[in-house]
Amino acid sequence: MRPASAAGRRQPRDRRPAIPEARDLLGDGAVDFLTEVELVRGASAGFDLAAYRAGRQTPVFFGSAIGNFGVEELLRAFVQHAPSPLARLRASGGSSRWRNR
């Protein structure tokens, strides 16, 4: 985890160690890609499970369902962090007024 500044913003990471690996994958676009990643990371807060479950935070995922990029990660995070369904009042008659869906 990166340290936060006095204003609560994360300090930018040193991108130099990642550049060789990124350059192997992205070529000359590696520096631009890493700069954009840092912008996104700097503009967003870290994930706080308690804030998410209290409805004060919404996680953001980047991906493409058409390209099947990030879909598995989204589903795994949802299953891991989302609360279980709650009991709901039954719309029709029955022996119990409450049921789990």
C-alpha positions in Angstrom: 0.0 0.0 0.0 1.3 3.4 -0.9 1.7 6.1 1.9 -0.9 8.9 1.9 0.1 12.6 1.9 -1.0 15.1 4.5 -4.0 15.9 2.3 -5.0 12.2 2.2 -3.9 11.7 -1.4 -1.7 8.8 -2.3 1.9 9.6 -3.2 2.7 8.6 -6.8 4.8 5.5 -7.2 8.1 5.5 -8.9 7.3 4.1 -12.4 10.9 3.3 -13.4 10.9 -0.3 -12.1 7.8 -1.1 -14.0 8.8 0.5 -17.2 10.9 -2.5 -18.6 8.0 -4.9 -18.1 5.4 -2.5 -19.4 7.6 -1.6 -22.4 7.9 -5.3 -23.3 4.1 -5.5 -23.5 3.2 -2.0 -24.7 6.2 -0.8 -26.6 6.5 3.0 -26.7 3.0 3.5 -25.2 4.2 2.2 -21.8 5.0 5.6 -20.3 1.7 7.0 -21.4 -0.1 3.9 -20.0 1.6 4.1 -16.7 0.9 7.8 -16.4 -2.8 7.2 -17.0 -2.9 4.4 -14.4 -1.3 6.8 -11.8 -4.0 9.4 -12.6 -6.8 6.9 -12.0 -5.1 5.7 -8.8 -4.5 9.2 -7.5 -8.1 10.3 -8.2 -9.7 7.4 -6.4 -9.8 6.3 -2.7 -8.7 2.9 -1.6 -11.3 0.2 -1.1 -13.0 0.3 2.3 -15.2 -2.7 2.9 -17.1 -1.1 5.7 -17.8 2.1 3.7 -19.0 -0.1 0.7 -21.3 -2.2 2.8 -22.7 1.0 4.5 -23.4 2.4 1.0 -20.9 5.3 1.3 -18.5 3.9 -1.3 -18.9 2.4 -4.8 -16.0 0.3 -6.2 -15.0 1.1 -9.8 -13.9 -1.6 -12.2 -12.5 -1.1 -15.6 -13.1 -3.7 -18.3 -15.1 -4.8 -21.3 -17.8 -7.4 -21.3 -17.6 -7.6 -25.1 -13.9 -8.3 -24.9 -14.3 -10.4 -21.8 -11.7 -8.2 -20.1 -12.1 -7.8 -16.3 -15.4 -9.6 -16.1 -14.1 -12.5 -14.0 -12.4 -10.0 -11.6 -15.6 -8.0 -11.3 -17.6 -11.2 -10.5 -15.1 -12.5 -8.0 -14.9 -9.2 -6.1 -18.7 -9.0 -6.1 -19.1 -12.5 -4.6 -16.3 -11.8 -2.1 -17.5 -8.4 -0.8 -21.2 -8.0 -1.5 -23.6 -8.7 1.4 -25.9 -11.7 1.4 -29.5 -11.1 0.3 -31.8 -10.0 3.0 -35.3 -11.3 3.9 -38.1 -9.7 1.9 -41.8 -9.2 2.6 -43.7 -11.7 0.5 -45.9 -10.1 -2.2 -48.4 -13.0 -2.3 -49.9 -15.2 0.4 -48.3 -18.1 2.1 -47.6 -19.5 5.5 -44.9 -17.0 6.3 -44.8 -13.2 5.8 -41.0 -13.3 5.4 -38.8 -15.3 3.1 -35.3 -15.3 1.9 -34.7 -15.0 -1.8 
